Amino acid sequence: MTAIWVKAERALRKVKTIFFIGYSLPPSDVQIRYLFLKSTYHNRRNLKVIVIDAKGKPNTKVEDRYKKLFRRVTYLPIGFEGLVDQFDDLT
């Protein structure tokens, strides 16, 4: 299992855009938070984080959790269909 986490960290160090689709980033998910903090530390200025939440009313709790972790976040409550429609504009 450790090898998977190491590979994930290496891959995340190289990314320019991260999409989170339908994931609320619960406070209890400490391992995921640590993985993203550690792996994106040196790339934060250039990192683009896009959070796709369920279509409808924005969930400020979810948005705030992402902003605390990554600071600059594009939060879109557009659902998966909205992502498909706007994908070219977001990348």
PyRosetta script that sets phi, psi and omega in degrees:
from pyrosetta import init, pose_from_sequence

init()
pose = pose_from_sequence("MTAIWVKAERALRKVKTIFFIGYSLPPSDVQIRYLFLKSTYHNRRNLKVIVIDAKGKPNTKVEDRYKKLFRRVTYLPIGFEGLVDQFDDLT")
pose.set_psi(1, -35.7)
pose.set_omega(1, -179.9)
pose.set_phi(2, -60.7)
pose.set_psi(2, -37.1)
pose.set_omega(2, -179.7)
pose.set_phi(3, -60.7)
pose.set_psi(3, -35.9)
pose.set_omega(3, 178.6)
pose.set_phi(4, -64.6)
pose.set_psi(4, -43.4)
pose.set_omega(4, 179.9)
pose.set_phi(5, -64.9)
pose.set_psi(5, -39.0)
pose.set_omega(5, 178.7)
pose.set_phi(6, -65.8)
pose.set_psi(6, -43.6)
pose.set_omega(6, 178.1)
pose.set_phi(7, -64.2)
pose.set_psi(7, -39.5)
pose.set_omega(7, 178.3)
pose.set_phi(8, -63.5)
pose.set_psi(8, -43.6)
pose.set_omega(8, 179.4)
pose.set_phi(9, -61.9)
pose.set_psi(9, -44.6)
pose.set_omega(9, 179.0)
pose.set_phi(10, -61.5)
pose.set_psi(10, -42.9)
pose.set_omega(10, -179.8)
pose.set_phi(11, -65.5)
pose.set_psi(11, -42.3)
pose.set_omega(11, -178.3)
pose.set_phi(12, -67.4)
pose.set_psi(12, -25.9)
pose.set_omega(12, 177.7)
pose.set_phi(13, -63.0)
pose.set_psi(13, -25.1)
pose.set_omega(13, -174.0)
pose.set_phi(14, -97.0)
pose.set_psi(14, -11.1)
pose.set_omega(14, -172.9)
pose.set_phi(15, -75.7)
pose.set_psi(15, 154.2)
pose.set_omega(15, 176.4)
pose.set_phi(16, -109.4)
pose.set_psi(16, -25.2)
pose.set_omega(16, 179.5)
pose.set_phi(17, -136.4)
pose.set_psi(17, 134.8)
pose.set_omega(17, 174.8)
pose.set_phi(18, -121.2)
pose.set_psi(18, 126.9)
pose.set_omega(18, 173.9)
pose.set_phi(19, -103.5)
pose.set_psi(19, 130.5)
pose.set_omega(19, 170.0)
pose.set_phi(20, -112.5)
pose.set_psi(20, 120.4)
pose.set_omega(20, -176.0)
pose.set_phi(21, -118.5)
pose.set_psi(21, 110.8)
pose.set_omega(21, 176.3)
pose.set_phi(22, 69.6)
pose.set_psi(22, 23.9)
pose.set_omega(22, 179.1)
pose.set_phi(23, -113.5)
pose.set_psi(23, 123.9)
pose.set_omega(23, -173.5)
pose.set_phi(24, -86.0)
pose.set_psi(24, -2.6)
pose.set_omega(24, -178.8)
pose.set_phi(25, 50.6)
pose.set_psi(25, 62.0)
pose.set_omega(25, -176.9)
pose.set_phi(26, -62.6)
pose.set_psi(26, 145.9)
pose.set_omega(26, -179.9)
pose.set_phi(27, -57.0)
pose.set_psi(27, -27.5)
pose.set_omega(27, -177.9)
pose.set_phi(28, -75.7)
pose.set_psi(28, -12.3)
pose.set_omega(28, -178.4)
pose.set_phi(29, -86.8)
pose.set_psi(29, 66.7)
pose.set_omega(29, -174.6)
pose.set_phi(30, -65.8)
pose.set_psi(30, -37.4)
pose.set_omega(30, -178.1)
pose.set_phi(31, -62.5)
pose.set_psi(31, -43.1)
pose.set_omega(31, 179.3)
pose.set_phi(32, -66.3)
pose.set_psi(32, -42.9)
pose.set_omega(32, 178.4)
pose.set_phi(33, -58.8)
pose.set_psi(33, -46.4)
pose.set_omega(33, -179.9)
pose.set_phi(34, -62.9)
pose.set_psi(34, -42.8)
pose.set_omega(34, 179.0)
pose.set_phi(35, -56.8)
pose.set_psi(35, -47.5)
pose.set_omega(35, -178.3)
pose.set_phi(36, -71.4)
pose.set_psi(36, -38.3)
pose.set_omega(36, 177.4)
pose.set_phi(37, -62.4)
pose.set_psi(37, -46.9)
pose.set_omega(37, -177.1)
pose.set_phi(38, -68.6)
pose.set_psi(38, -45.0)
pose.set_omega(38, -173.1)
pose.set_phi(39, -78.1)
pose.set_psi(39, -21.9)
pose.set_omega(39, -178.5)
pose.set_phi(40, -107.6)
pose.set_psi(40, 7.1)
pose.set_omega(40, -175.4)
pose.set_phi(41, -54.1)
pose.set_psi(41, -47.4)
pose.set_omega(41, -175.2)
pose.set_phi(42, -83.8)
pose.set_psi(42, -7.5)
pose.set_omega(42, -175.5)
pose.set_phi(43, -114.6)
pose.set_psi(43, 12.2)
pose.set_omega(43, -172.1)
pose.set_phi(44, -60.8)
pose.set_psi(44, -35.9)
pose.set_omega(44, -177.7)
pose.set_phi(45, -65.8)
pose.set_psi(45, -33.8)
pose.set_omega(45, -176.2)
pose.set_phi(46, -101.1)
pose.set_psi(46, -3.4)
pose.set_omega(46, -175.9)
pose.set_phi(47, -79.5)
pose.set_psi(47, 132.4)
pose.set_omega(47, 176.8)
pose.set_phi(48, -107.4)
pose.set_psi(48, 120.8)
pose.set_omega(48, -180.0)
pose.set_phi(49, -115.1)
pose.set_psi(49, 122.8)
pose.set_omega(49, -178.7)
pose.set_phi(50, -121.6)
pose.set_psi(50, 122.9)
pose.set_omega(50, -179.3)
pose.set_phi(51, -109.5)
pose.set_psi(51, 119.8)
pose.set_omega(51, 177.9)
pose.set_phi(52, -104.3)
pose.set_psi(52, 114.7)
pose.set_omega(52, -179.7)
pose.set_phi(53, -107.9)
pose.set_psi(53, 172.1)
pose.set_omega(53, 180.0)
pose.set_phi(54, -55.8)
pose.set_psi(54, 145.7)
pose.set_omega(54, -180.0)
pose.set_phi(55, -64.9)
pose.set_psi(55, 137.1)
pose.set_omega(55, 178.2)
pose.set_phi(56, 130.9)
pose.set_psi(56, -144.4)
pose.set_omega(56, -176.9)
pose.set_phi(57, -69.0)
pose.set_psi(57, 132.7)
pose.set_omega(57, 178.4)
pose.set_phi(58, -60.5)
pose.set_psi(58, 143.4)
pose.set_omega(58, 177.0)
pose.set_phi(59, -102.0)
pose.set_psi(59, 98.4)
pose.set_omega(59, -174.6)
pose.set_phi(60, -64.7)
pose.set_psi(60, -28.2)
pose.set_omega(60, 178.1)
pose.set_phi(61, -65.1)
pose.set_psi(61, -44.2)
pose.set_omega(61, 178.8)
pose.set_phi(62, -65.6)
pose.set_psi(62, -47.3)
pose.set_omega(62, 179.1)
pose.set_phi(63, -57.6)
pose.set_psi(63, -44.5)
pose.set_omega(63, 180.0)
pose.set_phi(64, -63.2)
pose.set_psi(64, -38.5)
pose.set_omega(64, 178.6)
pose.set_phi(65, -62.0)
pose.set_psi(65, -42.8)
pose.set_omega(65, 178.3)
pose.set_phi(66, -67.1)
pose.set_psi(66, -40.3)
pose.set_omega(66, -179.2)
pose.set_phi(67, -67.4)
pose.set_psi(67, -33.4)
pose.set_omega(67, 176.4)
pose.set_phi(68, -67.0)
pose.set_psi(68, -34.4)
pose.set_omega(68, -178.3)
pose.set_phi(69, -80.8)
pose.set_psi(69, -43.0)
pose.set_omega(69, -173.3)
pose.set_phi(70, -113.5)
pose.set_psi(70, -11.4)
pose.set_omega(70, -177.2)
pose.set_phi(71, 69.9)
pose.set_psi(71, -67.2)
pose.set_omega(71, -179.1)
pose.set_phi(72, -95.6)
pose.set_psi(72, 114.7)
pose.set_omega(72, -175.7)
pose.set_phi(73, -139.6)
pose.set_psi(73, 140.1)
pose.set_omega(73, 169.5)
pose.set_phi(74, -100.7)
pose.set_psi(74, 111.8)
pose.set_omega(74, -177.8)
pose.set_phi(75, -105.7)
pose.set_psi(75, 121.5)
pose.set_omega(75, -176.5)
pose.set_phi(76, -129.8)
pose.set_psi(76, 112.0)
pose.set_omega(76, 176.1)
pose.set_phi(77, -85.4)
pose.set_psi(77, 66.2)
pose.set_omega(77, -173.5)
pose.set_phi(78, -115.2)
pose.set_psi(78, -4.8)
pose.set_omega(78, -178.9)
pose.set_phi(79, 70.4)
pose.set_psi(79, 173.6)
pose.set_omega(79, -176.9)
pose.set_phi(80, -65.2)
pose.set_psi(80, -39.5)
pose.set_omega(80, 179.2)
pose.set_phi(81, -61.9)
pose.set_psi(81, -40.2)
pose.set_omega(81, 177.3)
pose.set_phi(82, -63.8)
pose.set_psi(82, -37.1)
pose.set_omega(82, 176.8)
pose.set_phi(83, -62.5)
pose.set_psi(83, -45.3)
pose.set_omega(83, 179.6)
pose.set_phi(84, -60.2)
pose.set_psi(84, -42.8)
pose.set_omega(84, -179.6)
pose.set_phi(85, -65.8)
pose.set_psi(85, -33.9)
pose.set_omega(85, -173.9)
pose.set_phi(86, -107.0)
pose.set_psi(86, 6.6)
pose.set_omega(86, -171.0)
pose.set_phi(87, -54.8)
pose.set_psi(87, -46.0)
pose.set_omega(87, -178.7)
pose.set_phi(88, -61.3)
pose.set_psi(88, -35.2)
pose.set_omega(88, 179.4)
pose.set_phi(89, -71.9)
pose.set_psi(89, -27.0)
pose.set_omega(89, -175.3)
pose.set_phi(90, -87.4)
pose.set_psi(90, -20.5)
pose.set_omega(90, -175.7)
pose.set_phi(91, -98.5)
pose.dump_pdb("model.pdb")
